[in-house]
Amino acid sequence: MTPEAAIDLFKELVMFALLVMTPFLAVILVVGLIMSLLQSVTSIQEQTLTFVPKLAVLALLLIVLAPWLLRNLSEFAIQCITRMGVMGS
């Protein structure tokens, strides 16, 4: 494996990880901001008030995005396995 191929593979891996995690992080960020705003307005300082909605929204989002996530993960795995076969010969 050449250094250029290793760098290219690492770059694709990082970009793929960002692609997969961005929807989850964005939704959790929005829910956290909304809950923080709600806590500020109501003066309720309970730690579980922010944790439980984030967890519920994350579980719902995981169920909704599961087909997209599995399709992307399988395509990336097939691409990596195919690339291994080419590098070995």
Backbone bond lengths (Angstrom), bond angles and torsions (degrees), N, CA, C in turn:
res aa  C-N    CA-C-N  psi(-1)  N-CA   C-N-CA  omega(-1)  CA-C   N-CA-C  phi
1 M - - - 1.456 - - 1.530 107.21 -
2 T 1.292 114.69 129.51 1.462 119.58 178.90 1.522 109.48 -82.27
3 P 1.314 116.63 157.83 1.471 118.88 177.46 1.534 112.82 -60.23
4 E 1.320 116.77 -34.59 1.471 119.65 178.78 1.529 111.08 -65.24
5 A 1.329 116.50 -39.91 1.468 120.24 178.78 1.525 110.68 -66.99
6 A 1.321 116.76 -39.08 1.467 120.34 178.89 1.524 110.73 -65.76
7 I 1.318 116.63 -42.08 1.465 120.32 178.32 1.518 110.68 -65.19
8 D 1.325 116.95 -40.54 1.466 120.78 178.71 1.527 111.11 -64.06
9 L 1.327 116.46 -42.55 1.469 120.46 177.91 1.521 111.52 -64.07
10 F 1.325 116.58 -42.58 1.461 120.64 178.46 1.529 111.09 -64.26
11 K 1.335 117.19 -40.40 1.464 121.15 178.00 1.525 111.01 -62.53
12 E 1.330 116.71 -43.44 1.467 119.93 178.01 1.526 111.41 -64.59
13 L 1.324 116.76 -37.71 1.462 120.79 178.94 1.526 111.46 -64.26
14 V 1.326 117.16 -44.35 1.466 120.87 179.25 1.528 110.58 -65.57
15 M 1.323 117.20 -43.12 1.467 120.17 179.37 1.528 111.16 -64.72
16 F 1.325 117.08 -37.96 1.454 120.42 177.82 1.527 110.99 -66.16
17 A 1.327 116.62 -42.11 1.467 119.95 177.80 1.523 110.84 -61.73
18 L 1.325 117.12 -40.65 1.468 120.04 176.92 1.525 111.46 -64.70
19 L 1.330 116.69 -40.72 1.466 120.91 179.07 1.524 111.37 -61.96
20 V 1.326 116.42 -41.22 1.469 120.56 -177.35 1.527 111.59 -73.35
21 M 1.320 117.36 -38.74 1.464 120.36 -173.21 1.529 114.09 -86.93
22 T 1.329 118.30 -19.38 1.457 120.70 -175.52 1.530 114.10 -57.84
23 P 1.336 120.47 -46.56 1.469 118.13 179.74 1.529 113.22 -60.90
24 F 1.317 116.54 -39.99 1.460 120.44 -179.24 1.529 111.16 -66.67
25 L 1.321 116.11 -46.80 1.460 119.50 -179.07 1.521 111.81 -65.51
26 A 1.331 117.14 -39.05 1.464 120.28 -179.50 1.526 111.24 -64.71
27 V 1.324 116.65 -44.44 1.469 119.87 -179.02 1.523 110.85 -67.26
28 I 1.330 117.48 -41.37 1.464 120.53 178.31 1.521 110.65 -64.02
29 L 1.329 116.80 -37.74 1.457 120.63 177.76 1.527 111.06 -63.18
30 V 1.319 117.42 -45.22 1.462 121.21 -179.85 1.527 110.85 -64.88
31 V 1.331 117.01 -44.20 1.469 120.09 178.92 1.526 110.39 -63.22
32 G 1.320 117.34 -40.57 1.461 120.79 178.52 1.520 112.05 -63.47
33 L 1.335 116.17 -41.47 1.465 119.27 177.85 1.526 111.97 -65.18
34 I 1.312 116.26 -41.83 1.472 119.82 178.62 1.522 110.65 -63.85
35 M 1.315 117.12 -43.44 1.458 119.72 -179.52 1.527 111.12 -68.56
36 S 1.320 118.20 -36.07 1.466 120.47 176.75 1.524 110.84 -65.55
37 L 1.319 115.80 -40.20 1.465 119.66 176.86 1.523 110.59 -63.84
38 L 1.327 116.50 -42.55 1.459 121.10 178.06 1.532 110.72 -62.55
39 Q 1.333 117.35 -40.28 1.463 120.20 178.07 1.521 111.11 -66.01
40 S 1.314 116.86 -38.07 1.465 119.69 179.66 1.524 111.48 -66.87
41 V 1.315 115.81 -40.67 1.465 119.99 -178.39 1.522 111.32 -69.12
42 T 1.327 116.70 -40.14 1.466 119.69 -175.65 1.524 113.11 -93.51
43 S 1.311 118.02 -6.34 1.477 123.61 -178.24 1.525 113.06 59.88
44 I 1.314 116.70 28.66 1.465 121.34 175.22 1.524 107.08 -94.72
45 Q 1.322 116.90 119.80 1.466 120.83 -177.62 1.523 110.39 -111.20
46 E 1.302 116.56 61.45 1.464 122.23 179.76 1.525 108.57 -104.95
47 Q 1.338 117.46 126.33 1.458 121.31 -176.05 1.526 112.43 -68.09
48 T 1.321 117.49 -35.02 1.456 119.47 -178.43 1.519 112.34 -72.14
49 L 1.319 117.57 -16.98 1.462 120.86 179.11 1.524 111.18 -63.89
50 T 1.314 119.07 -29.96 1.462 120.86 177.47 1.525 111.64 -90.22
51 F 1.317 117.74 -30.14 1.456 121.07 -175.09 1.524 112.82 -72.58
52 V 1.311 117.69 -45.26 1.463 121.62 -175.04 1.530 112.11 -64.94
53 P 1.341 121.07 -46.78 1.468 118.99 177.13 1.528 113.11 -63.43
54 K 1.326 117.26 -37.68 1.462 119.65 177.45 1.526 110.53 -61.78
55 L 1.314 116.78 -43.81 1.453 121.10 -179.88 1.522 111.33 -64.93
56 A 1.336 116.80 -41.74 1.467 120.62 179.65 1.527 111.40 -65.63
57 V 1.326 116.63 -43.87 1.468 120.36 179.96 1.520 110.10 -67.05
58 L 1.318 117.89 -38.23 1.459 121.20 178.01 1.526 111.15 -63.54
59 A 1.317 117.52 -41.94 1.469 121.02 178.02 1.525 110.98 -64.60
60 L 1.323 116.97 -43.43 1.465 120.79 177.99 1.525 111.25 -63.50
61 L 1.322 116.51 -43.08 1.459 120.68 179.68 1.523 111.32 -65.46
62 L 1.320 116.94 -36.90 1.458 120.44 177.83 1.522 111.14 -64.32
63 I 1.324 117.01 -39.18 1.462 120.79 177.66 1.523 110.60 -67.09
64 V 1.326 116.82 -41.88 1.464 120.90 -177.87 1.527 111.31 -69.55
65 L 1.333 117.02 -41.00 1.466 120.56 -175.92 1.530 113.85 -91.42
66 A 1.300 118.57 3.94 1.463 121.06 -177.11 1.531 113.20 -57.65
67 P 1.328 120.60 -45.47 1.474 118.46 179.15 1.525 112.91 -61.87
68 W 1.325 116.51 -43.42 1.465 120.74 178.59 1.524 110.87 -63.05
69 L 1.314 115.37 -43.07 1.461 120.93 -178.89 1.525 111.35 -64.69
70 L 1.313 117.54 -46.32 1.463 120.87 179.91 1.521 111.82 -65.64
71 R 1.328 117.29 -38.47 1.460 120.61 178.40 1.531 110.31 -63.45
72 N 1.331 116.72 -46.19 1.458 119.94 -179.92 1.528 111.69 -65.91
73 L 1.324 117.18 -41.85 1.466 119.97 179.09 1.524 111.80 -63.91
74 S 1.325 117.44 -41.14 1.464 119.45 179.96 1.525 110.95 -69.21
75 E 1.340 118.29 -38.68 1.464 120.50 177.38 1.524 110.84 -64.30
76 F 1.318 117.65 -40.41 1.460 120.55 179.14 1.524 110.95 -67.72
77 A 1.334 117.58 -39.70 1.463 120.76 178.48 1.527 110.70 -64.99
78 I 1.325 117.16 -42.50 1.466 120.61 178.27 1.523 110.25 -63.04
79 Q 1.322 116.60 -40.95 1.460 120.80 178.89 1.536 110.65 -63.14
80 C 1.322 117.34 -42.90 1.472 120.65 179.63 1.516 111.77 -66.82
81 I 1.330 117.89 -41.09 1.461 121.59 179.22 1.521 110.32 -66.56
82 T 1.310 117.22 -40.33 1.456 120.98 176.57 1.520 111.14 -62.84
83 R 1.327 116.19 -41.74 1.461 120.67 178.97 1.527 111.00 -64.85
84 M 1.344 118.07 -34.59 1.468 120.76 177.29 1.505 111.28 -63.33
85 G 1.333 116.39 -40.13 1.456 120.27 178.90 1.519 111.65 -64.26
86 V 1.314 117.22 -38.34 1.466 121.26 179.12 1.518 110.64 -70.03
87 M 1.317 117.83 -38.97 1.463 121.56 -179.45 1.514 111.84 -69.48
88 G 1.323 117.66 -31.73 1.448 120.97 -178.10 1.527 113.66 -72.44
89 S 1.310 116.63 -26.52 1.481 118.55 -177.25 1.497 112.81 -92.48
